[in-house]
């Protein structure tokens, strides 16, 4: 029986991908592409991914590598120009816009939300309400009841529906109602509509084109990808710094409180030792998406709207569509399944010790102290070493 070298598997890519991010023009439809074959991705596995996505009610899917489009697929009647809702992916866009408002001196996230919303925006007492800071709205720690009595629901912003439950900062709960008041806070602080603020601070400099309606952002899939690319580059678009508050960006994309380690400022964080889920007060002893890279941050929305940002791979993944399953929650089993398909796109080459001399690529000896030699008929510009 043939025996593969133990422990180490090698993936060879004969054309290196640039580590310098590409940014598409802010107007027009031009967007550089990167052939999947340069990443060692197999067409049958890409086809399998597309079949899965179509079966799971997807409308649009994009993968960027180094800013360039590697995969872009639309399903049914949905096209590159079709618009769709971001659902709670828009929360992550709002987090960035709040950071921009703060860097311009329009807001202070450590100030009471009442400074921007006026008193009486909740049904809590004045003291209880004043203790709720903009920071609490960004971190889902407002202390307001995320299961208010009927006819209210989790998304309602009406004063009567925003009821005190516990002191601000003492509990994490996924509560859309208080979050949505951030739109009004930014608008009041800036003196312009939220759509206007989004347009001048985010859309114009990045080429995004979308609009807020009823607290939800709508755009094309490529606009989602542009926002993901901006986030991948830590708030900088090409040579234009959109969010230059590095401390805010760091806080936004890292654990924000001690209750749900997998939550930043309206961004989900993978690779943490525990997590909480929308609608539950249970702390689960695992990361949010086991098959995804540990350093991934994610904007997740109802009915499986997705923006995954993976710094270690210079990658952005976007998915729009209907719910893959019956659950409408922002976080679902679909995330883990989808990443299993993405993880399987690469074609790895195991080196057979009994036939090394006949291979185009040869590796020897079995690594000792981390050292080995590689010979190849073609130039090798990139090697990825995976622990089997």
N, C-alpha and C positions, 0 to 999 in steps of 0.2 A: 504494500500500500504506500502511496506517496505520502510524504510527511512534510507539512508546512513548518517553516521556522516558527517556534513557539513565541508567545507573548507579543511579538511585534508584527504588525501588518503595515504594508506600505501602499500609499496612494501616490502615484506619479502624475503630475500635470506638466506636459511638455511645453506649455506656454504659460508663463507666470502672469497672474492677475496683478494689476497695479495696486499698491497700497494707498495711492493718492486718490481721493474721492473725486468722481466726476459729477458735475452739476449741469443738468439740462438748461437750455435757454429759458428765460422767463416768459417767452411768448412763442407761439407756434407749437407744432407737434414733434419737433426734432428731439430725439432722446437716443443717445448712443446705446448700442446693445453689446452683449458679450455672449459668444457662443457657449451653450451648455457643455460642449465637448471639451472646451478649455479648462473646465472645472472637473472633468472626468465623469460628467453625468451621462447616463445611458438613456437613449430615446425610449426603449421599452418601459423603463421605470418612470420617465416623464409622462408617457401615455397612461400608465397605471395611476399616477397621481391625478391626471386630468379626469380620468374615468371616475375616480373616487370623488373628486370635487363636484363633478356634474351630478353624481348620484346623491350628493349631500346638499343639493339646492343652491349651489354657488352661482354667482353672477359674474364675478370678476376675481382674478387672481394674478398677482404680480410678485416676482422676486427680483430684487436689486442686489447686485454684487459690486462693491466699489462704486456705487451710484449708477451703474449701468444696468439696463434691463436684460436679465438672463431668461426669465420666463414671463410671458404675458398672455393670458387666456381669458376670453369672454365666452359666456355660455348662453344658449338660447338666443333671444332677441337683444340681449344686453350688448352694448358696444363700448368702444373707448370713449365715446361722447356721452354715454348714459350717466345720469346722476342717481345717487342712492344716499340713504341716510347713514350717518356714522353711529347713531344711537350713543351709547356711553363712551365710545371712542372719542367723542367730542369733549369728554371730561379732561382728557389729557391735553387736548388743544387749549382748553380753557386754562389749565395749569400754566402753560407756556405764556399765554396772554396776560395772566395775572403777574407773572414774573416780569414781563415787559413793562406793565403798568407800574410796578414797584421800582424798576430801574430808572424810569422817567420821573420818579418822585411823586407820582399821582396817588400811590397807595402804599400802605405799610401792612404787611401780612400779619404783624403782631399787634395791630390795632383792633379794637372791637369792630365787628361787622356793622354795628349800629352807626359807626362814624360815616359809613357810606350808604347805609340803607335807611337811616333814621330810626328812632325808637318805635317799638310796637310792630316790628316785622315778624315777631313770633308772639305766641300767646303766653310766654313765660313772664315772670316778674321782671322788673327793670334790672335788678341785680343779676338775676339768672341770665338774662339776655345780654347784658354788658360783658359777661364773662366769655361769651362766644366770639372768638377772634376769626379773622379771615383765615388764619392758619388752621383753625378747627374745620372750616368748610373745605379746605384743601385736603385734609387728612381723614375726613369722615369721623371726626370726634366731636361733633357739635353737642352731643348729649340729648338732642331732640329725639322724640319717639319715632323710630323708623317703621312702626306698625300703628299709625294713628287710627282712631276709630272711624268707621264709615260715616259719611260717604268719602272720606279722605283716603288717599293711598300713599305709597312711598314716594311718588313723584310730585305730589301737590306742593305748591309754593305759597298757598293762601295762609294768612296769619293763623286762622283757626286750626289749620292742619299741622302747624309747626309747634308741637307741644313739648314742654319740658318733661324729660324722663330722669336724667341724672346730670350732674355737673359736667360742663364742657371739659373735655380732655381726660375723662375717666372711663371711657368706653368707645370701642370702634364699632360702627355699624354702617353698612352700605346704604346711604340715605340720599336719594337723588333730589328731594325737595330743597333742602338747605343748599346743596351744591348749586342748584339753578339760580339762587339768589346772587351768585358771583357775577352773573351776566349783568344784573342791574347795578351791582357794586362797581364794576369796571366802567360801565356807561356813565354812572353818576360822577365817578372820580375823574373821568376824561372829558366829560361834557359833550360826548358824541354817542351815537347809537352803537350797540355792540357790533353790528355788521360793519359799520364804518371803521371802528377801531380794529377789527379783524382784517379788514381790507387794507388799511394803510400800514399796519404794523406787521402783518403776516403774508397776506396774499400778494400784494404788489411786489415785495422784494423777492419772493420765492416762485412766483408764477402760479400759485394756487388760485383756484377759481371756485368759490362755493358761497353758501349763504346759510345763516341761522334762521330757523323758523320754528316757533313754539319751543324754544330751548334746545333744538336739535340741529346739528350741522349737516348740510347736504352738499355733496360734491361728486366729482368723477373719481374713479379708482386711482388715476395717476396723481390727483391732488392728495389723496391719502399717502401715496408713495413719496411725494415731495415733502410732506410733513415728517414722515418717517426718516427721510434722508437728512432733513434739517436737524432732527433729534440725534441721529447717528453722529453728526458732526458737532454735537454739543451746542446747538443754537446758532451755528455759523453757516450761512449759505454762500458758497464760493468764498469771495473775499468780503462779504457783507455780514457783519455780526448783528444778528437779530436779537438774540438774548445774550447780553454780555455780562450779566451777573453770574459769575461762575459758582459762587457760593449757593445761590438759589438753584441753579441747574443741578448741582451736586445733591442738594437736599431733596429736590423734586424726584430724582432718580435713585434715591436710596431710602432705606427704611425710615419712616417719618415718626413713628410712635412705637410703643412697646407691646401693643395688643396684637396687631396684625403685622408681622415682620415683612410680609410680602406686599406691602403697600407704601408708596411714596406720597408725592403730591398728585393724587388722581392718576397715577401710573401704577400698574401691577409689576411686581419684581419677581423674577424667577431665582432659583438657587438658594432660597432661604430655608432655614431649618423648620419653619412652621408657617402656616397660612390660615386665613379665615376666608369664608366664601360669602357672597351676597345672600342676605336673608337668614343667615345662621350666626349663632354666637359660639359655635364650636371652634376650637383651635385644633387644626389637624397637624400632626407631626411630620409634615412633608412639604416639598416645594409645590408650586401651583401646576407646573407642567413638567413631568418627569423626563419626557423625551426631548425637551427643548434645551438649548445651551443654558448653563447656569447664570451667565451674565446678561441674559435677555431681559429687556423691559418691554412691557406690552400695554397698548391701548386696547381695551376689550369692550365690546358693546353687545347689547341685546341682539338675539338672533344671529349670533356668530359673526359680527363685524370685527375684523382683526387688523391691528398694525403691530407687527413684531419687529423689534429693533435689536440686533445682535452685534455689539461692538467687536467681539473677538473674531467674527467672521466678516466684518464690514458688510453686513447683510441687512436688508429690510424686506419683510414679507407682508403683503396686503391681501386680505380676503373680504369681499362683499357678497351678500346674498341673503337668502332666507335661513331660518334656523335649520341646522343640520339634523337635529332631533326635535322632539316635542318640547324640550326645555327652552325657555326664552332667556335664561340667565346669561350674563356676560361671560361667565367662566363655565365651560362645559367639557365633557369627555371628547368632544370634537377637537379641542386644542391638542390633546395628547396624540390622538389618532393622526391628525394632520402632520404633526412633527415626526411621527414614525415614517410617514411617506417621504417627507423632506430629507430625513436622515438616510433614507435608502436610495437617494438619487445617485450617489457616487458608485462607481465601479472600482472596487479595490483589487489589487493584484497581489496574490500570495506567492511568495517565491519558493519553489520546490527545490529542496536541497539536492535531490537526486538528479535534477536536470538543469542546474544552474548554468553549465557551460553552453547550453544550446539556447538560452534565453537572450533576447535582445538587451534586456536589463539584468544585471547581476549584482547581488549584494553579498558581501562576505566580510568577516566570518559572522556567525551568530553573535550579535552585539555583546561585547565584553567591556564593562565599565563605560557603557554608553558610546563606544566607538565601533565603527564599521566603515567599509569602503563601498562605493557605488561605481559601477562601470556601465556605460550605455552607448549604443551606436548613435543615438540622438542626444542633443544637449538636454540636460535636466535642469530646469530653472526653479522648480518648486517641489518639495517633498513634504508630505504630511505624515507624521508617525502617530499611529493610533494604538493605544493599549487594548489588546484583544480582550 
